[in-house]
Amino acid sequence: MYETAAATARRPGGAALSDRLAFQKDISLAESRIRAVQLLYRDAVAQGWAAAQDGVDLSEVTVLRLRAQHTYLVEECLDVVSRIFRYGGGRALSLKSPMQRHLRNLTAAMQHVYISDENYEVAGRARIAELAAVPSAQS
C-alpha cells in the first residue's frame, strides 16, 4: 500500500498521498476503526462460541444485540473503505482494483437481509424492556 500512496498524487504536480496530512490522518483513523470492529466482532463470536460450548441458549436480548452489532460492523467497514476509496482517484474504479472489490463487496453486504437498521430498533426495544423489568436500586 505504501508504494501506491507514495506514487499517487490527486493532481499532476501535487503532493503524494503518503505526504498528505489528511491521508495520514484518515489511514490512522481507518486502522483504529477497523481494530475496534475486529474486537467487537471477536467478542460477539466468543459469546456465541462460549454459549455453544456450554450448551446454553443465548437470551433473546443477547441475540438481538449481536445482530445489531453485526449491522454496525458492516456499516463501519463500508464507511472506512469509502473514506479511503476516495483517495484512489479514477484508477480505484478499475475492476482490477482491490479497493473497488472491497467497496462493492461491502455495499453488497449492506443489502443482505441480515444487515438492517431494524436490527438496532428491535435490539433497543428488547434492551429497554429488559431494563424496565429490573427493579431499580433506588426503589
N, CA, C and O atoms as a GROMACS GRO file, in nm:
protein
  556
    1MET      N    1   0.082  -0.119   0.000
    1MET     CA    2   0.000   0.000   0.000
    1MET      C    3   0.087   0.126   0.000
    1MET      O    4   0.053   0.225  -0.064
    2TYR      N    5   0.202   0.121   0.072
    2TYR     CA    6   0.286   0.239   0.078
    2TYR      C    7   0.333   0.280  -0.061
    2TYR      O    8   0.335   0.399  -0.093
    3GLU      N    9   0.371   0.183  -0.142
    3GLU     CA   10   0.421   0.215  -0.275
    3GLU      C   11   0.315   0.290  -0.357
    3GLU      O   12   0.345   0.386  -0.427
    4THR      N   13   0.191   0.244  -0.346
    4THR     CA   14   0.081   0.309  -0.419
    4THR      C   15   0.060   0.451  -0.368
    4THR      O   16   0.046   0.544  -0.447
    5ALA      N   17   0.056   0.468  -0.236
    5ALA     CA   18   0.035   0.601  -0.178
    5ALA      C   19   0.150   0.695  -0.209
    5ALA      O   20   0.129   0.814  -0.231
    6ALA      N   21   0.272   0.643  -0.213
    6ALA     CA   22   0.390   0.726  -0.241
    6ALA      C   23   0.394   0.766  -0.388
    6ALA      O   24   0.450   0.871  -0.422
    7ALA      N   25   0.335   0.684  -0.476
    7ALA     CA   26   0.340   0.711  -0.619
    7ALA      C   27   0.214   0.780  -0.671
    7ALA      O   28   0.205   0.810  -0.791
    8THR      N   29   0.119   0.807  -0.584
    8THR     CA   30  -0.010   0.863  -0.627
    8THR      C   31  -0.026   1.005  -0.577
    8THR      O   32  -0.010   1.034  -0.458
    9ALA      N   33  -0.059   1.093  -0.669
    9ALA     CA   34  -0.095   1.230  -0.635
    9ALA      C   35  -0.234   1.254  -0.694
    9ALA      O   36  -0.265   1.205  -0.802
   10ARG      N   37  -0.315   1.328  -0.625
   10ARG     CA   38  -0.451   1.352  -0.672
   10ARG      C   39  -0.455   1.442  -0.794
   10ARG      O   40  -0.550   1.437  -0.872
   11ARG      N   41  -0.351   1.525  -0.812
   11ARG     CA   42  -0.345   1.608  -0.933
   11ARG      C   43  -0.198   1.617  -0.976
   11ARG      O   44  -0.108   1.606  -0.893
   12PRO      N   45  -0.175   1.638  -1.103
   12PRO     CA   46  -0.037   1.644  -1.152
   12PRO      C   47   0.044   1.750  -1.077
   12PRO      O   48   0.001   1.864  -1.060
   13GLY      N   49   0.162   1.710  -1.033
   13GLY     CA   50   0.249   1.802  -0.961
   13GLY      C   51   0.213   1.818  -0.815
   13GLY      O   52   0.284   1.886  -0.741
   14GLY      N   53   0.104   1.757  -0.772
   14GLY     CA   54   0.061   1.767  -0.632
   14GLY      C   55   0.141   1.673  -0.543
   14GLY      O   56   0.219   1.591  -0.590
   15ALA      N   57   0.119   1.689  -0.415
   15ALA     CA   58   0.187   1.605  -0.316
   15ALA      C   59   0.140   1.461  -0.328
   15ALA      O   60   0.024   1.434  -0.358
   16ALA      N   61   0.231   1.368  -0.304
   16ALA     CA   62   0.196   1.227  -0.300
   16ALA      C   63   0.100   1.204  -0.183
   16ALA      O   64   0.108   1.272  -0.081
   17LEU      N   65   0.011   1.108  -0.199
   17LEU     CA   66  -0.083   1.079  -0.091
   17LEU      C   67  -0.010   1.052   0.040
   17LEU      O   68  -0.053   1.097   0.147
   18SER      N   69   0.099   0.978   0.032
   18SER     CA   70   0.172   0.943   0.155
   18SER      C   71   0.225   1.066   0.228
   18SER      O   72   0.254   1.057   0.348
   19ASP      N   73   0.237   1.179   0.160
   19ASP     CA   74   0.285   1.302   0.223
   19ASP      C   75   0.173   1.394   0.270
   19ASP      O   76   0.198   1.493   0.339
   20ARG      N   77   0.051   1.362   0.235
   20ARG     CA   78  -0.062   1.449   0.273
   20ARG      C   79  -0.109   1.419   0.414
   20ARG      O   80  -0.133   1.304   0.449
   21LEU      N   81  -0.122   1.523   0.493
   21LEU     CA   82  -0.165   1.507   0.632
   21LEU      C   83  -0.305   1.448   0.641
   21LEU      O   84  -0.333   1.365   0.728
   22ALA      N   85  -0.394   1.489   0.552
   22ALA     CA   86  -0.531   1.438   0.554
   22ALA      C   87  -0.533   1.287   0.532
   22ALA      O   88  -0.607   1.214   0.598
   23PHE      N   89  -0.452   1.240   0.438
   23PHE     CA   90  -0.443   1.096   0.410
   23PHE      C   91  -0.383   1.023   0.529
   23PHE      O   92  -0.432   0.917   0.568
   24GLN      N   93  -0.278   1.078   0.587
   24GLN     CA   94  -0.215   1.016   0.704
   24GLN      C   95  -0.316   1.002   0.818
   24GLN      O   96  -0.323   0.898   0.884
   25LYS      N   97  -0.393   1.108   0.839
   25LYS     CA   98  -0.495   1.106   0.944
   25LYS      C   99  -0.600   1.000   0.914
   25LYS      O  100  -0.636   0.922   1.002
   26ASP      N  101  -0.648   0.996   0.789
   26ASP     CA  102  -0.753   0.900   0.754
   26ASP      C  103  -0.704   0.756   0.761
   26ASP      O  104  -0.781   0.666   0.797
   27ILE      N  105  -0.578   0.732   0.727
   27ILE     CA  106  -0.524   0.597   0.739
   27ILE      C  107  -0.518   0.556   0.886
   27ILE      O  108  -0.557   0.445   0.921
   28SER      N  109  -0.471   0.645   0.971
   28SER     CA  110  -0.463   0.615   1.113
   28SER      C  111  -0.602   0.592   1.172
   28SER      O  112  -0.624   0.497   1.248
   29LEU      N  113  -0.695   0.678   1.136
   29LEU     CA  114  -0.832   0.663   1.183
   29LEU      C  115  -0.893   0.533   1.133
   29LEU      O  116  -0.961   0.462   1.208
   30ALA      N  117  -0.870   0.501   1.006
   30ALA     CA  118  -0.923   0.376   0.949
   30ALA      C  119  -0.870   0.255   1.024
   30ALA      O  120  -0.946   0.164   1.056
   31GLU      N  121  -0.742   0.254   1.053
   31GLU     CA  122  -0.684   0.141   1.127
   31GLU      C  123  -0.744   0.130   1.267
   31GLU      O  124  -0.768   0.020   1.315
   32SER      N  125  -0.767   0.242   1.332
   32SER     CA  126  -0.828   0.241   1.465
   32SER      C  127  -0.970   0.189   1.459
   32SER      O  128  -1.011   0.109   1.543
   33ARG      N  129  -1.045   0.233   1.362
   33ARG     CA  130  -1.185   0.190   1.348
   33ARG      C  131  -1.193   0.041   1.314
   33ARG      O  132  -1.277  -0.031   1.368
   34ILE      N  133  -1.105  -0.005   1.226
   34ILE     CA  134  -1.106  -0.146   1.190
   34ILE      C  135  -1.067  -0.231   1.311
   34ILE      O  136  -1.126  -0.336   1.334
   35ARG      N  137  -0.970  -0.186   1.386
   35ARG     CA  138  -0.930  -0.260   1.507
   35ARG      C  139  -1.046  -0.266   1.606
   35ARG      O  140  -1.068  -0.370   1.668
   36ALA      N  141  -1.118  -0.158   1.621
   36ALA     CA  142  -1.233  -0.157   1.713
   36ALA      C  143  -1.341  -0.255   1.668
   36ALA      O  144  -1.395  -0.328   1.751
   37VAL      N  145  -1.372  -0.258   1.539
   37VAL     CA  146  -1.476  -0.351   1.494
   37VAL      C  147  -1.425  -0.496   1.497
   37VAL      O  148  -1.504  -0.588   1.518
   38GLN      N  149  -1.296  -0.517   1.478
   38GLN     CA  150  -1.241  -0.652   1.493
   38GLN      C  151  -1.262  -0.702   1.636
   38GLN      O  152  -1.304  -0.816   1.657
   39LEU      N  153  -1.234  -0.616   1.733
   39LEU     CA  154  -1.253  -0.654   1.873
   39LEU      C  155  -1.400  -0.682   1.904
   39LEU      O  156  -1.432  -0.778   1.974
   40LEU      N  157  -1.488  -0.598   1.853
   40LEU     CA  158  -1.631  -0.617   1.874
   40LEU      C  159  -1.677  -0.749   1.811
   40LEU      O  160  -1.753  -0.824   1.871
   41TYR      N  161  -1.630  -0.776   1.690
   41TYR     CA  162  -1.666  -0.900   1.621
   41TYR      C  163  -1.615  -1.022   1.697
   41TYR      O  164  -1.689  -1.118   1.718
   42ARG      N  165  -1.488  -1.016   1.738
   42ARG     CA  166  -1.431  -1.130   1.812
   42ARG      C  167  -1.505  -1.154   1.942
   42ARG      O  168  -1.525  -1.268   1.983
   43ASP      N  169  -1.546  -1.046   2.008
   43ASP     CA  170  -1.624  -1.060   2.131
   43ASP      C  171  -1.758  -1.126   2.103
   43ASP      O  172  -1.802  -1.213   2.179
   44ALA      N  173  -1.824  -1.086   1.996
   44ALA     CA  174  -1.954  -1.144   1.960
   44ALA      C  175  -1.939  -1.293   1.929
   44ALA      O  176  -2.020  -1.375   1.974
   45VAL      N  177  -1.837  -1.328   1.854
   45VAL     CA  178  -1.813  -1.470   1.821
   45VAL      C  179  -1.780  -1.548   1.948
   45VAL      O  180  -1.829  -1.659   1.966
   46ALA      N  181  -1.699  -1.490   2.035
   46ALA     CA  182  -1.662  -1.557   2.160
   46ALA      C  183  -1.785  -1.584   2.247
   46ALA      O  184  -1.796  -1.690   2.308
   47GLN      N  185  -1.878  -1.488   2.252
   47GLN     CA  186  -2.000  -1.507   2.329
   47GLN      C  187  -2.082  -1.624   2.275
   47GLN      O  188  -2.128  -1.710   2.350
   48GLY      N  189  -2.098  -1.625   2.144
   48GLY     CA  190  -2.173  -1.734   2.081
   48GLY      C  191  -2.105  -1.868   2.099
   48GLY      O  192  -2.171  -1.968   2.128
   49TRP      N  193  -1.974  -1.871   2.082
   49TRP     CA  194  -1.898  -1.994   2.095
   49TRP      C  195  -1.904  -2.046   2.239
   49TRP      O  196  -1.923  -2.166   2.261
   50ALA      N  197  -1.889  -1.958   2.336
   50ALA     CA  198  -1.895  -1.999   2.477
   50ALA      C  199  -2.032  -2.059   2.510
   50ALA      O  200  -2.041  -2.160   2.579
   51ALA      N  201  -2.136  -1.996   2.460
   51ALA     CA  202  -2.271  -2.048   2.486
   51ALA      C  203  -2.287  -2.185   2.420
   51ALA      O  204  -2.345  -2.276   2.479
   52ALA      N  205  -2.237  -2.200   2.299
   52ALA     CA  206  -2.246  -2.328   2.230
   52ALA      C  207  -2.167  -2.436   2.304
   52ALA      O  208  -2.214  -2.549   2.317
   53GLN      N  209  -2.048  -2.401   2.351
   53GLN     CA  210  -1.964  -2.496   2.426
   53GLN      C  211  -2.033  -2.541   2.555
   53GLN      O  212  -2.022  -2.657   2.595
   54ASP      N  213  -2.103  -2.448   2.620
   54ASP     CA  214  -2.169  -2.477   2.747
   54ASP      C  215  -2.308  -2.537   2.727
   54ASP      O  216  -2.373  -2.577   2.824
   55GLY      N  217  -2.355  -2.543   2.602
   55GLY     CA  218  -2.488  -2.595   2.574
   55GLY      C  219  -2.598  -2.504   2.623
   55GLY      O  220  -2.709  -2.548   2.654
   56VAL      N  221  -2.568  -2.375   2.630
   56VAL     CA  222  -2.664  -2.276   2.681
   56VAL      C  223  -2.720  -2.196   2.563
   56VAL      O  224  -2.646  -2.156   2.473
   57ASP      N  225  -2.849  -2.174   2.565
   57ASP     CA  226  -2.910  -2.088   2.464
   57ASP      C  227  -2.886  -1.943   2.502
   57ASP      O  228  -2.897  -1.905   2.618
   58LEU      N  229  -2.852  -1.862   2.403
   58LEU     CA  230  -2.837  -1.718   2.427
   58LEU      C  231  -2.974  -1.658   2.450
   58LEU      O  232  -3.072  -1.702   2.391
   59SER      N  233  -2.982  -1.559   2.537
   59SER     CA  234  -3.109  -1.493   2.560
   59SER      C  235  -3.151  -1.418   2.433
   59SER      O  236  -3.068  -1.386   2.348
   60GLU      N  237  -3.279  -1.393   2.422
   60GLU     CA  238  -3.330  -1.319   2.306
   60GLU      C  239  -3.264  -1.182   2.297
   60GLU      O  240  -3.229  -1.137   2.187
   61VAL      N  241  -3.246  -1.116   2.410
   61VAL     CA  242  -3.184  -0.984   2.411
   61VAL      C  243  -3.040  -0.992   2.359
   61VAL      O  244  -2.996  -0.906   2.284
   62THR      N  245  -2.968  -1.096   2.399
   62THR     CA  246  -2.830  -1.113   2.353
   62THR      C  247  -2.826  -1.138   2.202
   62THR      O  248  -2.743  -1.079   2.133
   63VAL      N  249  -2.912  -1.222   2.152
   63VAL     CA  250  -2.917  -1.250   2.008
   63VAL      C  251  -2.948  -1.122   1.931
   63VAL      O  252  -2.884  -1.094   1.830
   64LEU      N  253  -3.044  -1.046   1.978
   64LEU     CA  254  -3.080  -0.921   1.910
   64LEU      C  255  -2.965  -0.821   1.917
   64LEU      O  256  -2.940  -0.749   1.820
   65ARG      N  257  -2.896  -0.815   2.032
   65ARG     CA  258  -2.780  -0.726   2.044
   65ARG      C  259  -2.670  -0.768   1.948
   65ARG      O  260  -2.607  -0.682   1.886
   66LEU      N  261  -2.645  -0.897   1.934
   66LEU     CA  262  -2.542  -0.945   1.842
   66LEU      C  263  -2.577  -0.912   1.697
   66LEU      O  264  -2.489  -0.878   1.618
   67ARG      N  265  -2.704  -0.923   1.662
   67ARG     CA  266  -2.745  -0.885   1.526
   67ARG      C  267  -2.722  -0.736   1.502
   67ARG      O  268  -2.676  -0.696   1.395
   68ALA      N  269  -2.755  -0.655   1.600
   68ALA     CA  270  -2.732  -0.510   1.587
   68ALA      C  271  -2.583  -0.483   1.573
   68ALA      O  272  -2.542  -0.398   1.494
   69GLN      N  273  -2.502  -0.555   1.650
   69GLN     CA  274  -2.357  -0.536   1.640
   69GLN      C  275  -2.305  -0.576   1.503
   69GLN      O  276  -2.216  -0.510   1.449
   70HIS      N  277  -2.359  -0.682   1.445
   70HIS     CA  278  -2.316  -0.722   1.310
   70HIS      C  279  -2.353  -0.614   1.208
   70HIS      O  280  -2.276  -0.586   1.116
   71THR      N  281  -2.469  -0.555   1.224
   71THR     CA  282  -2.508  -0.445   1.135
   71THR      C  283  -2.408  -0.330   1.149
   71THR      O  284  -2.363  -0.273   1.049
   72TYR      N  285  -2.374  -0.298   1.271
   72TYR     CA  286  -2.278  -0.190   1.297
   72TYR      C  287  -2.143  -0.222   1.234
   72TYR      O  288  -2.080  -0.135   1.175
   73LEU      N  289  -2.098  -0.345   1.247
   73LEU     CA  290  -1.969  -0.386   1.190
   73LEU      C  291  -1.964  -0.362   1.039
   73LEU      O  292  -1.868  -0.306   0.988
   74VAL      N  293  -2.068  -0.404   0.970
   74VAL     CA  294  -2.071  -0.387   0.825
   74VAL      C  295  -2.076  -0.238   0.790
   74VAL      O  296  -2.007  -0.194   0.698
   75GLU      N  297  -2.157  -0.162   0.862
   75GLU     CA  298  -2.165  -0.017   0.836
   75GLU      C  299  -2.030   0.050   0.856
   75GLU      O  300  -1.989   0.132   0.774
   76GLU      N  301  -1.962   0.017   0.964
   76GLU     CA  302  -1.831   0.078   0.991
   76GLU      C  303  -1.730   0.041   0.883
   76GLU      O  304  -1.656   0.128   0.835
   77CYS      N  305  -1.726  -0.085   0.846
   77CYS     CA  306  -1.630  -0.128   0.743
   77CYS      C  307  -1.658  -0.058   0.610
   77CYS      O  308  -1.565  -0.015   0.542
   78LEU      N  309  -1.785  -0.048   0.573
   78LEU     CA  310  -1.819   0.022   0.448
   78LEU      C  311  -1.777   0.167   0.455
   78LEU      O  312  -1.724   0.221   0.358
   79ASP      N  313  -1.800   0.232   0.568
   79ASP     CA  314  -1.762   0.373   0.581
   79ASP      C  315  -1.610   0.390   0.574
   79ASP      O  316  -1.562   0.484   0.511
   80VAL      N  317  -1.536   0.301   0.638
   80VAL     CA  318  -1.389   0.309   0.635
   80VAL      C  319  -1.340   0.294   0.491
   80VAL      O  320  -1.258   0.373   0.444
   81VAL      N  321  -1.388   0.192   0.422
   81VAL     CA  322  -1.343   0.169   0.284
   81VAL      C  323  -1.384   0.286   0.195
   81VAL      O  324  -1.306   0.327   0.109
   82SER      N  325  -1.503   0.338   0.213
   82SER     CA  326  -1.548   0.453   0.133
   82SER      C  327  -1.457   0.574   0.152
   82SER      O  328  -1.425   0.644   0.056
   83ARG      N  329  -1.417   0.599   0.276
   83ARG     CA  330  -1.329   0.714   0.304
   83ARG      C  331  -1.194   0.698   0.237
   83ARG      O  332  -1.140   0.794   0.181
   84ILE      N  333  -1.138   0.578   0.241
   84ILE     CA  334  -1.007   0.554   0.182
   84ILE      C  335  -1.018   0.544   0.030
   84ILE      O  336  -0.927   0.585  -0.042
   85PHE      N  337  -1.128   0.490  -0.019
   85PHE     CA  338  -1.151   0.473  -0.163
   85PHE      C  339  -1.138   0.605  -0.238
   85PHE      O  340  -1.086   0.610  -0.349
   86ARG      N  341  -1.186   0.712  -0.177
   86ARG     CA  342  -1.184   0.843  -0.246
   86ARG      C  343  -1.043   0.887  -0.280
   86ARG      O  344  -1.023   0.964  -0.374
   87TYR      N  345  -0.944   0.840  -0.205
   87TYR     CA  346  -0.806   0.878  -0.234
   87TYR      C  347  -0.751   0.804  -0.356
   87TYR      O  348  -0.649   0.845  -0.412
   88GLY      N  349  -0.817   0.698  -0.398
   88GLY     CA  350  -0.768   0.618  -0.510
   88GLY      C  351  -0.787   0.682  -0.645
   88GLY      O  352  -0.728   0.638  -0.743
   89GLY      N  353  -0.869   0.784  -0.651
   89GLY     CA  354  -0.894   0.850  -0.779
   89GLY      C  355  -0.960   0.755  -0.878
   89GLY      O  356  -1.021   0.656  -0.840
   90GLY      N  357  -0.947   0.788  -1.006
   90GLY     CA  358  -1.012   0.711  -1.112
   90GLY      C  359  -0.963   0.568  -1.121
   90GLY      O  360  -1.040   0.479  -1.157
   91ARG      N  361  -0.836   0.544  -1.089
   91ARG     CA  362  -0.784   0.407  -1.102
   91ARG      C  363  -0.850   0.312  -1.002
   91ARG      O  364  -0.850   0.191  -1.024
   92ALA      N  365  -0.904   0.364  -0.895
   92ALA     CA  366  -0.972   0.277  -0.796
   92ALA      C  367  -1.101   0.220  -0.852
   92ALA      O  368  -1.155   0.123  -0.799
   93LEU      N  369  -1.152   0.280  -0.960
   93LEU     CA  370  -1.275   0.231  -1.022
   93LEU      C  371  -1.253   0.107  -1.109
   93LEU      O  372  -1.348   0.038  -1.144
   94SER      N  373  -1.129   0.079  -1.142
   94SER     CA  374  -1.096  -0.036  -1.225
   94SER      C  375  -1.143  -0.166  -1.159
   94SER      O  376  -1.134  -0.182  -1.038
   95LEU      N  377  -1.194  -0.258  -1.241
   95LEU     CA  378  -1.237  -0.386  -1.187
   95LEU      C  379  -1.121  -0.465  -1.128
   95LEU      O  380  -1.142  -0.559  -1.052
   96LYS      N  381  -0.999  -0.428  -1.164
   96LYS     CA  382  -0.881  -0.495  -1.109
   96LYS      C  383  -0.839  -0.438  -0.973
   96LYS      O  384  -0.755  -0.497  -0.905
   97SER      N  385  -0.896  -0.327  -0.935
   97SER     CA  386  -0.858  -0.261  -0.810
   97SER      C  387  -0.914  -0.335  -0.688
   97SER      O  388  -1.034  -0.359  -0.681
   98PRO      N  389  -0.828  -0.371  -0.593
   98PRO     CA  390  -0.879  -0.433  -0.470
   98PRO      C  391  -0.976  -0.341  -0.395
   98PRO      O  392  -1.072  -0.388  -0.334
   99MET      N  393  -0.950  -0.211  -0.400
   99MET     CA  394  -1.039  -0.118  -0.330
   99MET      C  395  -1.179  -0.120  -0.390
   99MET      O  396  -1.278  -0.112  -0.317
  100GLN      N  397  -1.188  -0.131  -0.521
  100GLN     CA  398  -1.318  -0.139  -0.586
  100GLN      C  399  -1.392  -0.264  -0.542
  100GLN      O  400  -1.512  -0.261  -0.516
  101ARG      N  401  -1.319  -0.375  -0.534
  101ARG     CA  402  -1.381  -0.501  -0.490
  101ARG      C  403  -1.427  -0.492  -0.344
  101ARG      O  404  -1.536  -0.538  -0.310
  102HIS      N  405  -1.345  -0.432  -0.259
  102HIS     CA  406  -1.384  -0.418  -0.118
  102HIS      C  407  -1.509  -0.332  -0.106
  102HIS      O  408  -1.602  -0.365  -0.033
  103LEU      N  409  -1.511  -0.221  -0.178
  103LEU     CA  410  -1.626  -0.132  -0.173
  103LEU      C  411  -1.751  -0.203  -0.225
  103LEU      O  412  -1.859  -0.193  -0.166
  104ARG      N  413  -1.737  -0.273  -0.336
  104ARG     CA  414  -1.851  -0.345  -0.395
  104ARG      C  415  -1.900  -0.454  -0.299
  104ARG      O  416  -2.020  -0.469  -0.279
  105ASN      N  417  -1.808  -0.531  -0.240
  105ASN     CA  418  -1.848  -0.640  -0.151
  105ASN      C  419  -1.917  -0.589  -0.025
  105ASN      O  420  -2.014  -0.647   0.021
  106LEU      N  421  -1.866  -0.480   0.030
  106LEU     CA  422  -1.929  -0.425   0.149
  106LEU      C  423  -2.064  -0.362   0.117
  106LEU      O  424  -2.157  -0.368   0.198
  107THR      N  425  -2.074  -0.301   0.000
  107THR     CA  426  -2.204  -0.247  -0.041
  107THR      C  427  -2.305  -0.360  -0.058
  107THR      O  428  -2.421  -0.346  -0.021
  108ALA      N  429  -2.260  -0.472  -0.114
  108ALA     CA  430  -2.348  -0.588  -0.128
  108ALA      C  431  -2.388  -0.641   0.010
  108ALA      O  432  -2.503  -0.680   0.030
  109ALA      N  433  -2.293  -0.644   0.103
  109ALA     CA  434  -2.325  -0.692   0.238
  109ALA      C  435  -2.432  -0.606   0.303
  109ALA      O  436  -2.516  -0.656   0.378
  110MET      N  437  -2.428  -0.476   0.275
  110MET     CA  438  -2.530  -0.386   0.332
  110MET      C  439  -2.670  -0.419   0.279
  110MET      O  440  -2.770  -0.383   0.342
  111GLN      N  441  -2.678  -0.486   0.166
  111GLN     CA  442  -2.808  -0.520   0.108
  111GLN      C  443  -2.863  -0.651   0.164
  111GLN      O  444  -2.978  -0.687   0.140
  112HIS      N  445  -2.780  -0.722   0.240
  112HIS     CA  446  -2.822  -0.852   0.292
  112HIS      C  447  -2.937  -0.834   0.391
  112HIS      O  448  -2.941  -0.738   0.466
  113VAL      N  449  -3.029  -0.929   0.389
  113VAL     CA  450  -3.147  -0.922   0.476
  113VAL      C  451  -3.106  -0.919   0.624
  113VAL      O  452  -3.178  -0.863   0.706
  114TYR      N  453  -2.994  -0.978   0.657
  114TYR     CA  454  -2.949  -0.984   0.796
  114TYR      C  455  -2.897  -0.850   0.846
  114TYR      O  456  -2.897  -0.825   0.966
  115ILE      N  457  -2.854  -0.763   0.756
  115ILE     CA  458  -2.798  -0.633   0.792
  115ILE      C  459  -2.905  -0.527   0.768
  115ILE      O  460  -2.941  -0.498   0.654
  116SER      N  461  -2.956  -0.470   0.877
  116SER     CA  462  -3.068  -0.378   0.865
  116SER      C  463  -3.074  -0.283   0.985
  116SER      O  464  -3.038  -0.320   1.096
  117ASP      N  465  -3.119  -0.162   0.959
  117ASP     CA  466  -3.143  -0.068   1.069
  117ASP      C  467  -3.244  -0.124   1.168
  117ASP      O  468  -3.242  -0.090   1.286
  118GLU      N  469  -3.330  -0.209   1.119
  118GLU     CA  470  -3.430  -0.269   1.206
  118GLU      C  471  -3.365  -0.350   1.318
  118GLU      O  472  -3.423  -0.365   1.426
  119ASN      N  473  -3.244  -0.401   1.294
  119ASN     CA  474  -3.173  -0.473   1.400
  119ASN      C  475  -3.148  -0.383   1.520
  119ASN      O  476  -3.157  -0.427   1.635
  120TYR      N  477  -3.116  -0.257   1.494
  120TYR     CA  478  -3.097  -0.162   1.604
  120TYR      C  479  -3.228  -0.140   1.680
  120TYR      O  480  -3.231  -0.136   1.803
  121GLU      N  481  -3.336  -0.125   1.604
  121GLU     CA  482  -3.466  -0.097   1.664
  121GLU      C  483  -3.511  -0.209   1.756
  121GLU      O  484  -3.549  -0.185   1.871
  122VAL      N  485  -3.507  -0.333   1.706
  122VAL     CA  486  -3.556  -0.445   1.788
  122VAL      C  487  -3.462  -0.473   1.905
  122VAL      O  488  -3.507  -0.511   2.013
  123ALA      N  489  -3.332  -0.454   1.885
  123ALA     CA  490  -3.237  -0.473   1.996
  123ALA      C  491  -3.259  -0.366   2.103
  123ALA      O  492  -3.256  -0.396   2.222
  124GLY      N  493  -3.280  -0.243   2.060
  124GLY     CA  494  -3.307  -0.135   2.155
  124GLY      C  495  -3.436  -0.158   2.231
  124GLY      O  496  -3.441  -0.138   2.352
  125ARG      N  497  -3.539  -0.200   2.160
  125ARG     CA  498  -3.668  -0.226   2.224
  125ARG      C  499  -3.654  -0.339   2.327
  125ARG      O  500  -3.708  -0.329   2.437
  126ALA      N  501  -3.583  -0.445   2.290
  126ALA     CA  502  -3.565  -0.558   2.383
  126ALA      C  503  -3.483  -0.516   2.504
  126ALA      O  504  -3.513  -0.557   2.616
  127ARG      N  505  -3.381  -0.436   2.482
  127ARG     CA  506  -3.296  -0.391   2.594
  127ARG      C  507  -3.374  -0.300   2.689
  127ARG      O  508  -3.361  -0.311   2.810
  128ILE      N  509  -3.455  -0.212   2.634
  128ILE     CA  510  -3.538  -0.123   2.716
  128ILE      C  511  -3.636  -0.205   2.799
  128ILE      O  512  -3.657  -0.178   2.917
  129ALA      N  513  -3.696  -0.307   2.736
  129ALA     CA  514  -3.790  -0.393   2.809
  129ALA      C  515  -3.717  -0.470   2.919
  129ALA      O  516  -3.771  -0.488   3.028
  130GLU      N  517  -3.595  -0.514   2.889
  130GLU     CA  518  -3.516  -0.586   2.988
  130GLU      C  519  -3.484  -0.494   3.107
  130GLU      O  520  -3.495  -0.535   3.223
  131LEU      N  521  -3.444  -0.372   3.079
  131LEU     CA  522  -3.413  -0.277   3.185
  131LEU      C  523  -3.536  -0.241   3.267
  131LEU      O  524  -3.528  -0.223   3.388
  132ALA      N  525  -3.651  -0.230   3.200
  132ALA     CA  526  -3.775  -0.195   3.270
  132ALA      C  527  -3.817  -0.306   3.366
  132ALA      O  528  -3.884  -0.280   3.466
  133ALA      N  529  -3.778  -0.430   3.335
  133ALA     CA  530  -3.816  -0.544   3.419
  133ALA      C  531  -3.729  -0.557   3.543
  133ALA      O  532  -3.764  -0.628   3.637
  134VAL      N  533  -3.614  -0.490   3.543
  134VAL     CA  534  -3.522  -0.498   3.657
  134VAL      C  535  -3.559  -0.388   3.756
  134VAL      O  536  -3.566  -0.271   3.720
  135PRO      N  537  -3.583  -0.428   3.883
  135PRO     CA  538  -3.617  -0.324   3.984
  135PRO      C  539  -3.499  -0.227   4.002
  135PRO      O  540  -3.383  -0.268   4.002
  136SER      N  541  -3.531  -0.104   4.016
  136SER     CA  542  -3.429  -0.001   4.036
  136SER      C  543  -3.368  -0.012   4.174
  136SER      O  544  -3.437  -0.047   4.270
  137ALA      N  545  -3.239   0.017   4.184
  137ALA     CA  546  -3.171   0.014   4.313
  137ALA      C  547  -3.224   0.124   4.406
  137ALA      O  548  -3.207   0.114   4.528
  138GLN      N  549  -3.288   0.227   4.350
  138GLN     CA  550  -3.339   0.337   4.430
  138GLN      C  551  -3.479   0.309   4.485
  138GLN      O  552  -3.527   0.384   4.570
  139SER      N  553  -3.544   0.202   4.439
  139SER     CA  554  -3.680   0.173   4.483
  139SER      C  555  -3.684   0.123   4.625
  139SER      O  556  -3.791   0.094   4.677
   0.00000   0.00000   0.00000
